[in-house]
Amino acid sequence: MSAPEVVLLAGGAGTRLWPVSREARPKQFFRIEGVSLLAESFGRAQRIAANGGARPDAAHENVWAVVTAALAASTRAELPLLPPANLLAEPERRNTAAAIGWAAIEVKRRRGGDAVLAVLPADQHVANVDAFAAAAARAVALARDGRLVTMGIRPTRPETGYGWLETGASLGDGAFQLARFVEKPDRARAEEFFARPERFLWNAGIFFFRADRMLAEIATHMPMLAGALAEIEASPARLPEIYAALPRDLPSIDYGVMERAADVACVAAGEVGWSDVGSWAALRDVLPRDERTHNVALGDPILIDTERSIVDARDQANVKVVAVVGVRDVCVVVTDDAVLVCAVDQAQRVKDVVEAIRKTKKTEVL
Amino acid sequence: MSAPEVVLLAGGAGTRLWPVSREARPKQFFRIEGVSLLAESFGRAQRIAANGGARPDAAHENVWAVVTAALAASTRAELPLLPPANLLAEPERRNTAAAIGWAAIEVKRRRGGDAVLAVLPADQHVANVDAFAAAAARAVALARDGRLVTMGIRPTRPETGYGWLETGASLGDGAFQLARFVEKPDRARAEEFFARPERFLWNAGIFFFRADRMLAEIATHMPMLAGALAEIEASPARLPEIYAALPRDLPSIDYGVMERAADVACVAAGEVGWSDVGSWAALRDVLPRDERTHNVALGDPILIDTERSIVDARDQANVKVVAVVGVRDVCVVVTDDAVLVCAVDQAQRVKDVVEAIRKTKKTEVL
């Protein structure tokens, strides 16, 4: 029984952690206590491979990353243990279905169609890796049996920004038949879901499946993508033109495959301390805080009479001092070329800032 | 009747507008709409000289500046019209009494003992120069008659951070005998004063007097300083050693002379829009604001859902973008090497920040 191949989806763009995150250094490069989310995810991937049977000292050989070409060099630099052949660089950014489909045919070619893939976004944070790896091991086992498996995260708030999972019949040991995927709910429904944690979980975009099963599902539900993947399989050198011909609005793997497939299982992860690190507010809630003030201080800011705030004043070439006085629930983020001050409860509006910057043409800070 | 000699006290140190103000570029170099407070004060000084009889196109010849040696070059650069001989560079910083005493002996030597001096701090802002110059003309006239004259500013709030003036009998035309100087009051007394604007005014440190009258008062009330000034008068080349020998805790002109002198007059300035620009909060209140949001934006910050705040994002070599989202009553000040975020009502605590920086040894940002 071979160990799973763990595929990091590391092509993420986006600037929700602007001004630290940039188009050229998106969220997966964000560092928590010196370690990028990408490197942290790589470590998690090694644990999943080792738990699934890989030799611990060779588990990195079972880790893959799908990135966009623009991020290939920086991803390689960030993950020195990633085998070069396991870095799949998409010539152009498409949606997760293309990335996962391509990974499936590559894994099938090199490891066989019955190889199990575990697919993880590479820009998430998990505090409790032991618990996470244990849940993943259960998911890998279910995937070996031929199931599509999704990992459900125990909700910690009535979040309207995520998709949710509704579980069905128990499969034992924290696993369930998946009743359905639920689109991002409105506030009232999110509250309703949050009140029933035994039934409703967060969809974190973490999936497990055999290569041949996924390729069969793509053939059924996304025939255009399946055709492209077959062409890539036949003529790998033609990848750039085949990718270029893929529609830009290709659906995500969730919408294109998982929601339409029968017989999807769900493994409920326990208290894993998961975060999608989707905003400065999310970071404030996930990072170690001062016990008295509840501030999260990155770098060495001067904080006076300040509470429940997150201040990122990490080493910059030019900015030497960041001082914050007399505020509550504020994000202050300082880089050498851009500064953000934002109420924590408005942190999602960083996207509006990015839009405003696009209009100013000062796009070198994006 | 000769025009007054207008002396700018431009030796001010202090970092209340940190991080824009620095030890090497103190508050008088702070720019409002492109013009430093120092240059603005110079313009005001020219108006006072011209109103007092100087030819308008030569009024700059009646303007003087007393600075510390460390600021001499930058002051000269900021005031190209200041006659070089009128720049008095103190070898070491002492209090206002020494600066004013030295200016008085220099003016006496070059213009005669009956010359009138108008003394202005060079780091204040006055919005309505016409009204200010009119009040100054009245003060100059009273000083010509041999009086010590102080200008009183109409209070706009019950300020506990300033000294106040209590007026006595009217001398007509907005002038009064001064009943007394009042030390910085506590809150209750400040409220009491503020409720009686016909009687209580702010002391702005703006004085008018004949050179010989001031030197006589110094001889009476500050004999040690008078002795030093006499030595300087006799041997100008010995200035550095004489200054060095002056005690560091020499009283201010207010405390050392004005409060002890008899027969002090006070001219009440009307709606002159005076500000000592003593904090970022004071700046917020004095600078042009957006009508809808009441924000003061310097430079071109991105402001989203932000109100009653002051954001200084003026051109920096490196920092290109400053974005502020979802906050109220906050000061955000960005330079290339230091960033301040401060609740407006805590703006006076910038001094605590400066103290904290001294302890960190990152004193290059001060």
Interface residues (C-beta under 8 A of the other chain):
Chain A: P19 D300 I302 I304 D305 A313 N318 V319 K320 V321 V322 A323 V324 V325 G326 V327 V330 V332 V334 D336 D337 A338 V339 L340 V341 C342 A343 D345 Q346 R349 V350 D352 V353 A356 I357 T360 K362 E364 V365
Chain B: P19 D300 I302 I304 D305 A313 N318 V319 K320 V321 V322 A323 V324 V325 G326 V327 V330 V332 V334 D336 D337 A338 V339 L340 V341 C342 A343 D345 Q346 R349 V350 D352 V353 A356 I357 T360 K362 E364 V365
